[in-house]
Structures are given as C-alpha cells and as structure tokens.
Amino acid sequence: MRLLLSLFIFAAFWPSAHSLAQGYPSRLVRVIQPLGVGSPGDLVSRAIAQSLSQTLGQPVVVENRVGANGIIGMEGCAKAAPDGYTICVPSFSQVTMNPVIYSKLPYDPLRDLAPVINIGVINSSIVVNASVPVNTLRELFALAKTKPGALNWGSWGVGSFPHLYLAWMQHSTGTSFTHVPYKTIALAVGAVVAGEVQVLLNTPGLVAPQVKAGKVKVLAVIGRKRSPLLDAPTLEEAGFELPITSWVGVTAPAGTPKDIVQRLNAEIAALLADPKFVERVLAPMSVDPIGGSPEEFAAFLRKDREIAEKVAKLARLKTE
C-alpha cells in the first residue's frame, strides 16, 4: 500500500517537473558573473547572454556580483532556485581555488553547482610595468632576489589565478614578492600600468593594448602555445613549469533539471563550434574553446581540484 502511495505521489509531481523542462524558458534568464565588468568571464558572459537571448527566445541578462574573490557571486548562484532561470559563468579561481584557499566557504562547488559546459581554457601572460629593468622571466626573478619583498605582484584577490602563480613562482625560484590584491581585474590592470604594482598576470587580449602603448612589457605566456597577440615565449619555453591553467565555464545551481542542463549545454556548444563566434568573442580574450558534455565538465572539475590542492601545497599557499 505504501509503495502504491509513493508511486502515486511521484506520478502526481513528475509531470510538473517534466513540463518545466519542456517549456523552458518562459521568462527572463539571469546570468551571475562573479567578477567585474571587463574581465574575460564578464565579456564571455555577455556574448553568451546575447546569443542565448536569441536562441532561447527570452531575455538573458548578466548580473555582476563582485567581491571576496567571487565568493559573493558564487554563493548567489549556489543558493538560487534550481529551475534554470539562474546560471553562472565562473572561472578557475571561484570553483577550483576558493575551496583550497578558504577553510570556510558558503558554498561547495562540487556539491552545490551543476556543471553545464566548459567554455574553454584562458591563456594568460606575465607582464611588468615598463619601468622595471627586465625583459625576461629569469631577469625578473634575478632582480627579485636582490630586493626581497620590494617588487609588488598584483592580483584580483586571495586565491585568484595571479595569486596562485605568485605563490608557485616564489616556491620555485626562492624569491619574495609583496602580494597586492585588488577588488577587480580592471583595478589590477590599472595598477600595473600606473606602477603601483610591478608584476601582473592577465590575458594577452587585455594587456596587448598596454604592451603596444609601451606601458607594460610582456615576459611570458601561460599556455600550451604562443599567443598571436604578443611576441613572447610560453612559460615552458622561458624555462619554467606550467603547473596549472585557468578556464571559464557555465554552471547552474545543483538540482537544476537535467533536461534544462542539456538544453543549455547544446545551445552553448553550438556557439563554441561556430568559427565566427570563436573569432569574434573567444580569440580576442585568448580563450581556447573546449565544450563537451556536463559529465565531462564535472570530471574535469574534480581533477582540477586535485591538481590545485597539490600546487597550493607545494607553493605553501596558506588557507584563509
């Protein structure tokens, strides 16, 4: 009797959930972006939102929730209703590094987020203010050894990608820099241009104008291949290990219906397979498209967390 009652209850509720997925979307969809306006994740978010507005037939708007290295935005994503009307476009720092750096988080990415699709790998570059008397990474670290703590290394928060590389490079080279975190990527870029910090990591697409203007110098590219936007060696060509790379992807709150996750995956995968979209949106931001299924993205996130934990431990990156 109890079994029949349970089956009756399931049958009563299943059609509503199924129809939700079938009728999706029927109203505005919100995209939470945990980083500031002008960041690679923000620009990708806006391009995807614009395209999804057309293919889904409903408005898709981007909401920047900035602060605490993306924790504010990701908490908002994790605690949103799992109905497909809130999706997020996080990157490496918010999903992979925050659980490694912070002992207490209001969200667990592997538990509270439903992976949708891995948009792509974000290639970065190491730049210095034009006044720094170095032209290679080895020269930078040689200079740092003569002036322990005198050179400032900028980032956009504790646990951000530039902060991880700072810790890793200090461990690998026996040098000491002063970490200067900023609230947003734009502020960090402005700081290295102004000379408030001497070193910064950012995408070739965002630093190329400053390099061309002679305001900063590029020392190396963090990626598997050279950037067509900058005349610089890869990290490995410069004689250093490439421990980890950044990325940007799409997630939804855990519990979002699988049909909706699959619909979003298919729509965004079509964009990543479109050469015009890649050339117009991803290439200028130095993002190499990946795509794949939600399950593949989930497996990637688990592996990425394992690698980050090892790198952070070797680099002695302290937990906050």
Protein Blocks (a to p, Z undefined) as FASTA:
>chain_A
ZZmmmmmmmmmmmmmmmmmmmmpcfbdcddddfbdehiaklmmmmmmmmmmmmmnopacd
ddddeeehhlmmmmmmmmmccehpaccdddfklmmmmmmmpmbdcbdfklmpccfbdfba
cdddddddfklccfbfklmmmmmmmmghkaccddebehiaklmmmmmmmmmnopacdddd
dfbfklmmmmmmnomambdcddfklmmmmmmnopaccfbdcdfbdcfkbccddfklnopa
cfbccdddddddehiafklmmmmmmmmmmmmmmmklmmmmmmmnopacfbdafklmmmmm
mmmmmmmmmmmmmnopacZZ
